[in-house]
Amino acid sequence: MRRIARIFNVVSVIFLGYASAVAVTPDAVNGTVSTSLPDGRTIVVRAYSPDIIRVENFGAGEAPSRTQAGQLGVAPFDGVVERTADEAVIRTTSGLSAIIDLKSGAVSFDVDTTPATKRLLYDSGVRSNDGGSVSLSLIPEGGGTFYGAGERGHSLKLNGDTLVMYNRQNYGYEGHDPRLRQMNITVPMFVSTEGYGVLFDDHAPATLVMSDPIVYSSEQESPVSYYFIYGGGTVAGVTEEYSRLTGRQDLPPFWALGYITSKYGYKSQQETVGVIDTLKREGFPVDGVVLDLYWFGKETDMGKLAWDTVSWPDHRGMLAGLKARGVNTVLISEPYINKKGAIDNYNLLAEGGMLTRDKDGNVHDVTTWVGDAGMFDVANPATRRWLRERYRALTDEGVGGWWGDLGEPEVHPETIVHSNGMTAREYHNVYGNEWSKIIYDMYREEYPGRRLMTMMRGGTAGLQRYSVFPWSTDVARTWGGLEPQVRIMLNSGLSGLGYMSHDVGGFAIVDTTRVTDSELYVRWLQLGTFSPVLRTHAQKMPEPYNYPDQRDIILDLVRERYRWLPYNYTLAYENASRGYPFVRP
């Protein structure tokens, strides 16, 4: 079948008139080969490092895709660029070679496995454009098993799958739910057990067919480029090189590796302090508390981004008191500004052009689960400045970390046009990255000596470099909800998201006849103890003291988390220095 496909590609090349190259420019200094073909296409193959090679394939008048994903500059080239009449070869010092066919634009990736040479991947050079969808095909010459592609919970192995690259929230999901093929963080990349990976330089809606050939089809208007990433023959090596390309996560605040309590939601200062009092009285170590949307009042106050002074009469005193007891406070923030409780902010932002708009330039409202609202346009520099100032003022008061919820974004009508000219559909996947960057840049510039924890559930390639601690969102509080969590953490970790975790105990109550289950709670806590983040979270009774019949087991598990802190901090160092995830296959 592969031979037939290759014959078809050759026939296609001849039919399209790619009989010979007009010009080829091998640049031995930069490790680059640029080839012009008679039909006007240009092929540019460049070694960014001994293990990372970028391929661009674009037509006359076009520009190749280039997104925020790749952060690595081109390193000095120590390899060799060779040319014959028919092909050019880039040979790197790692044993990786890219062979460019100067007549067809095809690119092959070989690795020296002395005494033989092994072909890993073949790109025919043919690109298709079918009604706004651009596609390219890659043939995995060595076979292999595929992983990665972001947050995927339906299966660990991705062979044979068609993966959708468009972030989506799945409330109350369980392990058998087909929705788990498409979750909140989609990353257009894959890792092969043959020791290589591919990152498509794209964040547009797309599909990735993990078969033979591998087919990537994108709504991107520009021709999609990609990075071939060689891992020295190992999956771990691919992870290291991928994170070097897309950015590595800074070391976490040490408290983020401890136990964190969270609920939907603590509704007052008195309740919050009372929960911490009870945990400590019962002997539970605790390093963090997460405040859901009630810190600013009611659900319909979303977007106010200011403390509700009735339920939180002395929030500064509370923050300082908790901090003195070793407990850091994390606040929720959402992309929406409710037109009821946050109308003052809505009006201010609308007048300043900081809300999302339609194609005619009018404010484009959205309908959320708590009513009509405006939406922060984080593509707008003015919006980013306004949000940064709000976050900075609250951080100065003693807030210890941030939680960006609903950041897929959960509600993002396709009729929205962002200030950078991109439609909502075009900007959707990268929204979470841009939002996270606001907080990350604020910390880097305003608090350079302080480490950051930002919980975020939406984004794409490179999200990890903004100190993001993602979680698998609103999982059902059932055994079925627990079941896919290992798969989610593994595929996420192989996609750069080394701190992927989950709502320990389960969040969404989908079976009202069985709100709590002591055995389920214990089993979930066992997994959470050995997950990147240990954070209990639920709609009801998330705290461990609510299960007195299992107290001894539960208390020992939470304490066990602290016994393993030196080990976990070592994993954190390996993540920061080499990109290795905490949870590894």
C-alpha positions as CSV (number, residue, x, y, z in Angstrom):
1,M,0.0,0.0,0.0
2,R,2.8,2.4,0.8
3,R,4.5,1.7,-2.5
4,I,1.2,2.4,-4.3
5,A,0.8,5.7,-2.4
6,R,4.4,6.7,-3.4
7,I,3.8,5.8,-7.0
8,F,0.6,8.0,-6.9
9,N,2.6,10.8,-5.4
10,V,5.3,10.6,-8.1
11,V,2.6,10.6,-10.8
12,S,1.0,13.6,-9.2
13,V,4.3,15.4,-9.1
14,I,5.0,14.7,-12.8
15,F,1.4,15.7,-13.8
16,L,1.7,19.0,-11.9
17,G,4.8,19.8,-13.8
18,Y,7.4,19.5,-11.1
19,A,9.9,18.1,-13.5
20,S,12.9,20.1,-12.4
21,A,13.9,22.7,-9.9
22,V,14.5,26.2,-11.1
23,A,16.9,27.1,-8.4
24,V,18.3,25.6,-5.2
25,T,20.2,27.6,-2.5
26,P,22.0,25.4,0.0
27,D,23.3,27.5,2.9
28,A,25.9,25.6,4.8
29,V,26.3,28.3,7.3
30,N,22.6,28.3,8.4
31,G,21.8,24.7,7.6
32,T,19.2,25.8,5.1
33,V,18.1,24.6,1.7
34,S,15.7,26.7,-0.3
35,T,14.3,25.3,-3.5
36,S,12.1,27.0,-6.1
37,L,9.9,24.8,-8.3
38,P,8.5,25.6,-11.8
39,D,4.9,25.9,-10.5
40,G,6.0,28.8,-8.3
41,R,6.2,26.9,-5.1
42,T,9.1,27.3,-2.7
43,I,10.4,24.6,-0.3
44,V,12.5,25.8,2.6
45,V,14.1,23.2,4.9
46,R,16.1,24.6,7.8
47,A,17.9,23.0,10.8
48,Y,17.0,24.8,13.9
49,S,19.2,22.5,15.9
50,P,20.8,19.1,15.4
51,D,17.5,17.5,16.3
52,I,14.9,20.0,15.0
53,I,14.2,20.7,11.3
54,R,11.5,23.0,10.0
55,V,9.8,22.4,6.6
56,E,8.0,25.2,4.7
57,N,6.2,24.5,1.5
58,F,4.3,27.5,0.0
59,G,3.2,28.9,-3.3
60,A,3.8,32.1,-5.1
61,G,2.4,35.1,-3.2
62,E,1.9,33.0,-0.1
63,A,3.6,33.0,3.2
64,P,4.2,29.9,5.3
65,S,2.4,29.6,8.6
66,R,4.2,30.9,11.7
67,T,2.5,31.0,15.1
68,Q,3.5,31.6,18.7
69,A,4.4,27.9,19.2
70,G,8.1,27.8,18.2
71,Q,10.2,29.8,20.6
72,L,13.6,28.4,19.6
73,G,16.0,30.6,17.5
74,V,18.2,29.0,14.8
75,A,21.3,27.6,16.4
76,P,24.8,27.8,14.7
77,F,24.9,25.0,12.2
78,D,27.7,22.5,12.7
79,G,26.5,19.9,10.2
80,V,26.9,19.6,6.5
81,V,24.8,20.7,3.5
82,E,25.4,18.7,0.3
83,R,23.9,19.0,-3.2
84,T,23.7,16.8,-6.3
85,A,21.8,17.4,-9.5
86,D,18.7,15.8,-8.0
87,E,18.8,16.4,-4.3
88,A,20.1,18.4,-1.4
89,V,20.9,16.9,2.0
90,I,21.1,18.5,5.4
91,R,23.1,16.3,7.7
92,T,23.2,17.3,11.4
93,T,25.6,16.3,14.1
94,S,23.0,14.1,15.8
95,G,22.9,11.7,12.8
96,L,19.7,13.2,11.5
97,S,19.4,13.9,7.7
98,A,16.8,15.8,5.7
99,I,16.9,14.8,2.0
100,I,15.2,17.3,-0.3
101,D,14.2,16.1,-3.7
102,L,14.9,19.1,-5.9
103,K,12.5,18.0,-8.6
104,S,9.4,17.3,-6.6
105,G,9.9,19.1,-3.3
106,A,9.7,15.9,-1.4
107,V,11.5,15.7,2.0
108,S,12.6,12.5,3.7
109,F,14.0,12.2,7.3
110,D,16.6,9.6,7.8
111,V,18.7,8.8,10.9
112,D,22.1,7.1,10.9
113,T,21.8,3.9,12.9
114,T,25.3,2.7,11.9
115,P,26.0,0.6,10.0
116,A,22.6,1.2,8.3
117,T,20.5,4.3,7.7
118,K,16.8,4.2,8.8
119,R,14.1,6.3,7.2
120,L,11.6,7.7,9.8
121,L,9.2,9.9,7.8
122,Y,8.5,10.9,4.2
123,D,6.8,14.0,3.0
124,S,5.8,13.8,-0.7
125,G,5.9,17.6,-1.1
126,V,2.3,17.6,-2.4
127,R,-0.1,20.0,-0.8
128,S,-3.8,20.2,-1.4
129,N,-6.3,23.1,-0.9
130,D,-9.9,21.9,-0.9
131,G,-12.4,24.7,-0.3
132,G,-10.5,26.4,2.4
133,S,-8.9,23.4,4.0
134,V,-5.1,22.9,3.4
135,S,-3.7,19.4,3.8
136,L,-0.4,17.7,3.9
137,S,0.5,14.0,4.2
138,L,3.4,12.3,6.0
139,I,4.2,8.7,5.6
140,P,5.6,7.1,8.8
141,E,8.3,4.8,7.2
142,G,9.2,3.1,10.4
143,G,5.7,2.4,11.7
144,G,5.5,3.0,15.4
145,T,2.9,3.9,18.0
146,F,1.6,7.5,18.3
147,Y,0.9,9.6,21.4
148,G,0.4,13.2,22.4
149,A,-1.9,15.7,20.6
150,G,-2.7,17.5,23.8
151,E,-5.4,16.5,26.3
152,R,-6.8,13.2,25.1
153,G,-8.7,10.8,27.4
154,H,-10.3,8.3,25.1
155,S,-7.2,6.3,24.4
156,L,-3.5,6.4,25.2
157,K,-2.5,5.0,21.8
158,L,-3.7,7.3,19.0
159,N,-3.1,5.1,16.0
160,G,-6.1,5.0,13.7
161,D,-7.7,8.0,15.3
162,T,-9.0,11.2,13.6
163,L,-8.2,13.9,16.2
164,V,-10.0,17.3,16.1
165,M,-7.9,20.3,16.9
166,Y,-10.5,22.7,18.4
167,N,-10.8,23.2,22.2
168,R,-14.0,22.0,23.7
169,Q,-15.4,21.7,27.3
170,N,-17.1,18.4,28.2
171,Y,-19.1,18.7,31.4
172,G,-19.6,15.6,33.5
173,Y,-17.6,13.3,31.2
174,E,-16.7,9.6,31.9
175,G,-14.1,7.2,30.5
176,H,-16.4,5.7,27.8
177,D,-17.6,9.1,26.6
178,P,-16.6,9.7,22.9
179,R,-16.3,13.4,23.7
180,L,-12.9,12.6,25.2
181,R,-11.4,12.5,21.7
182,Q,-11.7,16.3,21.8
183,M,-11.0,18.1,25.0
184,N,-10.0,21.5,26.3
185,I,-6.3,21.7,25.3
186,T,-5.6,20.5,21.7
187,V,-2.0,20.5,20.5
188,P,-1.2,19.8,16.8
189,M,1.7,17.4,17.4
190,F,2.4,13.8,17.9
191,V,5.2,11.6,19.3
192,S,6.2,8.3,17.8
193,T,7.8,5.3,19.6
194,E,10.3,5.4,16.7
195,G,11.9,8.3,18.6
196,Y,10.6,11.3,16.7
197,G,7.8,13.8,16.7
198,V,6.1,16.4,14.5
199,L,4.7,19.8,15.5
200,F,2.5,21.5,12.9
201,D,3.0,25.2,13.2
202,D,-0.7,26.0,13.4
203,H,-3.4,26.8,15.9
204,A,-6.3,27.0,13.5
205,P,-9.1,24.4,13.6
206,A,-7.8,21.2,12.1
207,T,-8.0,17.4,12.0
208,L,-5.1,15.0,12.4
209,V,-5.6,11.5,11.0
210,M,-3.1,9.2,12.7
211,S,-2.8,6.5,10.0
212,D,-0.6,5.7,7.1
213,P,-0.3,8.3,5.7
214,I,-0.7,10.8,8.6
215,V,-2.9,13.6,7.2
216,Y,-3.1,17.0,8.7
217,S,-5.9,19.2,7.4
218,S,-6.2,22.8,8.6
219,E,-8.5,25.8,8.1
220,Q,-5.4,27.9,8.2
221,E,-5.3,30.2,5.2
222,S,-1.5,30.0,5.0
223,P,0.3,26.8,4.0
224,V,1.0,24.9,7.1
225,S,4.7,24.4,8.1
226,Y,5.9,21.8,10.5
227,Y,8.9,20.9,12.7
228,F,10.4,17.5,12.6
229,I,11.7,16.7,16.1
230,Y,14.3,13.9,16.5
231,G,14.6,12.4,20.0
232,G,17.6,10.3,19.5
233,G,15.4,7.3,19.1
234,T,13.4,7.7,22.4
235,V,10.1,9.2,23.4
236,A,11.9,11.0,26.3
237,G,14.3,12.6,23.8
238,V,11.4,13.9,21.7
239,T,9.8,15.4,24.9
240,E,13.0,17.1,25.7
241,E,13.5,18.6,22.2
242,Y,9.8,19.5,21.8
243,S,9.9,21.5,25.1
244,R,13.1,23.2,24.0
245,L,11.3,24.3,20.9
246,T,8.1,25.4,22.5
247,G,9.4,26.6,25.9
248,R,9.8,25.0,29.3
249,Q,7.9,25.6,32.4
250,D,9.7,27.5,35.3
251,L,10.1,25.8,38.6
252,P,6.8,25.9,40.5
253,P,6.3,27.5,43.9
254,F,7.1,24.8,46.4
255,W,3.6,25.1,48.0
256,A,2.0,24.1,44.6
257,L,3.4,20.6,45.2
258,G,1.5,20.2,48.6
259,Y,-2.2,19.7,49.3
260,I,-4.6,22.3,48.0
261,T,-8.3,22.4,48.9
262,S,-10.9,23.8,46.5
263,K,-14.7,23.8,46.1
264,Y,-17.5,25.2,44.0
265,G,-17.4,27.2,46.0
266,Y,-16.4,28.8,49.3
267,K,-18.9,31.6,49.7
268,S,-17.4,33.7,52.5
269,Q,-14.4,34.6,54.5
270,Q,-15.8,32.8,57.5
271,E,-16.3,29.6,55.5
272,T,-12.9,29.7,54.0
273,V,-11.1,30.2,57.3
274,G,-13.3,27.6,58.9
275,V,-12.3,25.0,56.2
276,I,-8.6,25.7,56.9
277,D,-9.2,25.5,60.7
278,T,-10.9,22.2,60.3
279,L,-8.2,20.7,58.1
280,K,-5.5,21.7,60.5
281,R,-7.4,20.6,63.5
282,E,-7.9,17.2,61.9
283,G,-4.1,16.9,61.3
284,F,-4.1,17.5,57.5
285,P,-1.2,19.5,56.1
286,V,-2.5,22.2,53.6
287,D,-0.7,24.7,51.4
288,G,-3.4,26.2,49.3
289,V,-7.0,27.2,49.0
290,V,-8.8,28.0,45.8
291,L,-11.7,30.5,45.8
292,D,-14.3,29.9,43.1
293,L,-16.5,32.7,41.7
294,Y,-18.1,33.7,45.0
295,W,-15.0,35.8,46.0
296,F,-16.5,38.6,43.9
297,G,-20.1,38.0,45.0
298,K,-22.7,36.0,43.0
299,E,-22.5,34.1,39.7
300,T,-23.9,37.1,38.0
301,D,-21.1,39.3,39.3
302,M,-18.6,37.5,36.9
303,G,-16.1,39.9,35.5
304,K,-16.3,42.3,38.4
305,L,-12.8,41.2,39.5
306,A,-13.2,42.9,42.9
307,W,-13.9,41.4,46.3
308,D,-17.4,41.3,47.6
309,T,-17.1,43.3,50.8
310,V,-20.2,41.8,52.5
311,S,-19.1,38.2,52.5
312,W,-15.4,39.1,52.7
313,P,-15.3,42.0,55.1
314,D,-11.5,41.8,55.6
315,H,-10.0,40.0,52.6
316,R,-6.6,41.6,53.1
317,G,-6.5,40.3,56.7
318,M,-7.7,36.9,55.6
319,L,-5.1,36.6,52.9
320,A,-2.3,37.7,55.3
321,G,-3.6,35.4,58.1
322,L,-3.8,32.4,55.8
323,K,-0.3,33.1,54.4
324,A,1.1,33.3,57.9
325,R,-0.3,29.8,58.4
326,G,1.4,28.6,55.2
327,V,-1.8,28.7,53.1
328,N,-1.7,30.4,49.7
329,T,-4.9,31.7,48.1
330,V,-5.8,31.2,44.5
331,L,-8.6,33.3,42.8
332,I,-10.7,32.4,39.8
333,S,-11.1,34.7,36.8
334,E,-13.1,34.1,33.7
335,P,-13.2,35.6,30.1
336,Y,-16.6,37.1,30.6
337,I,-18.1,40.3,32.0
338,N,-21.7,39.8,33.1
339,K,-24.1,42.6,32.1
340,K,-25.9,42.4,35.4
341,G,-23.4,42.3,38.3
342,A,-20.4,43.7,36.5
343,I,-22.2,46.3,34.3
344,D,-19.8,49.1,35.3
345,N,-16.8,47.1,34.0
346,Y,-18.8,46.1,31.0
347,N,-19.6,49.8,30.1
348,L,-16.0,50.9,30.7
349,L,-14.5,48.1,28.6
350,A,-17.1,48.5,25.8
351,E,-16.3,52.2,25.6
352,G,-12.6,51.5,25.5
353,G,-13.0,48.9,22.7
354,M,-11.7,46.1,24.9
355,L,-14.6,43.7,24.4
356,T,-15.0,41.3,21.5
357,R,-16.8,42.8,18.5
358,D,-18.6,41.6,15.4
359,K,-17.5,42.2,11.8
360,D,-19.2,45.7,11.8
361,G,-17.2,46.8,14.9
362,N,-20.1,46.6,17.3
363,V,-19.7,44.9,20.8
364,H,-20.5,41.2,20.4
365,D,-22.2,39.9,23.6
366,V,-22.2,36.3,24.5
367,T,-24.7,34.1,26.4
368,T,-23.0,32.3,29.3
369,W,-24.5,29.9,31.9
370,V,-25.0,32.9,34.2
371,G,-26.5,35.3,31.6
372,D,-25.6,37.8,28.9
373,A,-22.1,39.1,29.1
374,G,-19.3,40.8,27.2
375,M,-16.0,38.9,26.5
376,F,-12.5,40.1,27.1
377,D,-10.7,40.5,23.8
378,V,-7.2,39.4,24.9
379,A,-5.9,40.0,21.4
380,N,-6.3,43.7,22.2
381,P,-3.2,45.3,23.9
382,A,-5.5,47.6,25.8
383,T,-7.5,44.7,27.2
384,R,-4.3,43.0,28.3
385,R,-3.1,46.1,30.1
386,W,-6.5,46.5,31.9
387,L,-6.5,42.9,33.0
388,R,-2.9,43.0,34.1
389,E,-3.6,46.0,36.3
390,R,-6.5,44.3,37.9
391,Y,-4.4,41.1,38.5
392,R,-1.5,43.2,39.8
393,A,-3.6,45.1,42.3
394,L,-5.1,41.9,43.7
395,T,-1.7,40.2,43.8
396,D,-0.4,43.1,45.8
397,E,-3.1,42.5,48.3
398,G,-1.8,39.0,48.9
399,V,-3.3,36.7,46.3
400,G,-0.9,33.8,45.8
401,G,-2.0,32.4,42.4
402,W,-4.5,32.6,39.6
403,W,-7.2,30.3,38.1
404,G,-8.2,31.0,34.6
405,D,-11.5,29.1,34.1
406,L,-13.6,28.6,31.0
407,G,-10.6,29.4,28.8
408,E,-11.2,27.1,25.8
409,P,-13.1,29.6,25.6
410,E,-16.2,27.7,26.7
411,V,-18.5,30.3,24.9
412,H,-16.9,31.8,21.8
413,P,-19.4,32.6,19.0
414,E,-17.9,32.3,15.5
415,T,-19.4,35.6,14.6
416,I,-16.8,37.4,16.8
417,V,-13.9,39.2,15.2
418,H,-10.9,39.9,17.5
419,S,-9.0,43.1,17.4
420,N,-6.1,41.4,15.5
421,G,-8.5,40.7,12.6
422,M,-8.8,37.0,13.4
423,T,-12.3,35.5,13.7
424,A,-13.2,33.6,16.9
425,R,-12.8,30.3,15.1
426,E,-9.3,31.3,14.0
427,Y,-8.3,32.6,17.5
428,H,-10.1,30.0,19.6
429,N,-7.3,27.6,20.3
430,V,-4.7,30.2,21.2
431,Y,-6.9,32.3,23.5
432,G,-5.8,30.4,26.6
433,N,-2.1,30.9,25.7
434,E,-2.6,34.7,25.3
435,W,-4.6,35.0,28.5
436,S,-2.0,33.0,30.5
437,K,0.8,35.2,29.0
438,I,-0.8,38.3,30.6
439,I,-0.4,36.8,34.1
440,Y,3.0,35.3,33.3
441,D,4.5,38.6,32.0
442,M,3.1,40.4,35.0
443,Y,4.8,38.1,37.4
444,R,8.1,38.2,35.4
445,E,8.2,42.0,35.4
446,E,6.5,43.0,38.6
447,Y,7.5,40.0,40.9
448,P,10.7,38.6,39.4
449,G,11.6,36.7,42.6
450,R,8.2,35.0,42.9
451,R,7.2,31.8,41.3
452,L,3.8,31.5,39.7
453,M,1.0,29.0,39.7
454,T,-1.7,29.6,37.1
455,M,-4.5,27.0,36.7
456,M,-5.7,27.1,33.1
457,R,-7.9,24.7,31.1
458,G,-7.6,26.0,27.6
459,G,-4.8,26.6,25.1
460,T,-2.5,24.9,22.6
461,A,1.2,24.3,21.9
462,G,3.5,26.1,24.2
463,L,1.0,26.7,27.0
464,Q,3.4,25.2,29.5
465,R,5.9,28.1,29.2
466,Y,3.5,30.4,31.0
467,S,3.7,28.5,34.3
468,V,0.3,26.8,33.7
469,F,-1.0,24.0,35.8
470,P,-3.8,22.5,33.7
471,W,-6.5,20.2,35.0
472,S,-8.9,17.8,33.2
473,T,-11.9,20.1,34.0
474,D,-15.4,19.1,35.1
475,V,-15.1,15.3,35.3
476,A,-18.0,13.3,36.6
477,R,-17.9,12.3,40.2
478,T,-18.1,8.6,39.3
479,W,-15.8,5.6,38.8
480,G,-16.2,6.3,35.1
481,G,-14.8,9.8,35.7
482,L,-11.8,8.4,37.5
483,E,-11.0,5.9,34.8
484,P,-9.5,8.1,32.0
485,Q,-7.4,10.3,34.2
486,V,-4.1,8.4,33.7
487,R,-4.5,8.5,29.9
488,I,-5.2,12.2,30.1
489,M,-2.1,12.9,32.2
490,L,0.1,10.8,30.0
491,N,-0.9,12.2,26.6
492,S,-0.9,15.7,28.0
493,G,2.6,15.2,29.5
494,L,3.9,14.0,26.1
495,S,2.5,17.3,24.7
496,G,4.5,19.5,27.0
497,L,1.9,19.8,29.7
498,G,3.9,18.3,32.5
499,Y,1.6,19.4,35.4
500,M,-1.7,18.1,34.0
501,S,-3.9,17.0,37.0
502,H,-7.6,16.4,37.9
503,D,-10.3,17.3,40.4
504,V,-9.4,14.8,43.1
505,G,-12.7,13.1,44.2
506,G,-14.5,14.1,41.0
507,F,-16.4,17.3,40.4
508,A,-19.7,17.0,38.5
509,I,-22.6,15.3,40.3
510,V,-24.2,13.3,37.4
511,D,-25.9,10.8,39.8
512,T,-27.9,12.7,42.4
513,T,-28.8,9.5,44.2
514,R,-25.1,9.0,45.1
515,V,-23.4,12.3,45.8
516,T,-20.6,10.8,47.8
517,D,-18.8,7.4,47.7
518,S,-16.1,6.9,50.3
519,E,-14.3,4.2,48.4
520,L,-14.3,6.3,45.2
521,Y,-12.9,9.2,47.2
522,V,-10.1,7.1,48.6
523,R,-9.2,5.6,45.3
524,W,-9.2,9.0,43.6
525,L,-7.0,10.4,46.4
526,Q,-4.6,7.6,45.9
527,L,-4.2,8.6,42.3
528,G,-4.1,12.3,43.3
529,T,-1.3,11.7,45.8
530,F,0.9,10.6,42.9
531,S,-0.3,13.2,40.4
532,P,1.5,16.4,39.6
533,V,-1.0,18.4,41.7
534,L,-3.0,17.2,44.7
535,R,-6.1,19.4,44.7
536,T,-9.5,18.1,46.0
537,H,-12.4,19.8,44.2
538,A,-16.1,19.1,43.9
539,Q,-19.6,20.6,44.0
540,K,-20.2,19.1,47.4
541,M,-18.0,17.8,50.2
542,P,-14.6,17.9,48.6
543,E,-12.6,18.1,51.8
544,P,-11.0,14.9,53.2
545,Y,-12.5,15.4,56.6
546,N,-16.0,14.7,55.1
547,Y,-15.2,11.0,55.0
548,P,-14.6,10.0,58.7
549,D,-15.1,6.3,58.0
550,Q,-11.9,6.4,55.9
551,R,-10.1,9.0,58.0
552,D,-7.0,6.9,58.8
553,I,-6.4,6.0,55.1
554,I,-7.1,9.5,53.9
555,L,-5.0,11.3,56.5
556,D,-2.0,9.0,55.7
557,L,-2.4,9.6,52.0
558,V,-2.3,13.4,52.3
559,R,0.7,13.1,54.6
560,E,2.3,10.7,52.1
561,R,2.2,13.5,49.6
562,Y,4.5,15.5,51.8
563,R,6.9,12.6,52.4
564,W,7.4,12.5,48.6
565,L,8.1,16.3,48.3
566,P,11.8,15.8,47.7
567,Y,11.1,13.3,44.9
568,N,8.4,15.5,43.3
569,Y,10.7,18.5,43.5
570,T,13.3,16.5,41.6
571,L,10.7,15.8,39.0
572,A,9.9,19.5,38.9
573,Y,13.6,20.3,38.2
574,E,13.7,17.7,35.5
575,N,10.6,19.3,33.9
576,A,12.1,22.8,34.1
577,S,15.5,21.7,32.8
578,R,14.6,19.0,30.3
579,G,10.8,19.2,29.8
580,Y,10.1,15.8,31.2
581,P,6.5,15.4,32.5
582,F,5.8,14.3,36.1
583,V,3.6,11.4,34.8
584,R,5.5,9.3,32.3
585,P,4.7,6.2,30.3
